[in-house]
């Protein structure tokens, strides 16, 4: 039986209420570019139905180095700059592995 060694990531982003549309636009622009990155197996952006200020990325990476390389890509660095002042709090990033 093969062991799944991929990395799963949940990244939560909370927008300030007056900036939900702007934050959504910045985050949506990340999706296609990130999906083209080496080692990106899946990258989805979700918006909370009951709290539209909350966005969640559900990510699957081939390995930890692939996910770490994501943090120095031009599209992510640009998004981080664009989000200054628009977020209610720092993004929360949690990393997981498959248990079985």
Secondary structure as UniProt FT lines:
FT   STRAND          7..15
FT   HELIX           17..19
FT   HELIX           20..35
FT   TURN            38..39
FT   STRAND          40..47
FT   TURN            52..53
FT   STRAND          54..61
FT   HELIX           64..70
FT   TURN            71..72
FT   HELIX           74..82
FT   TURN            83..86
FT   STRAND          92..96
//
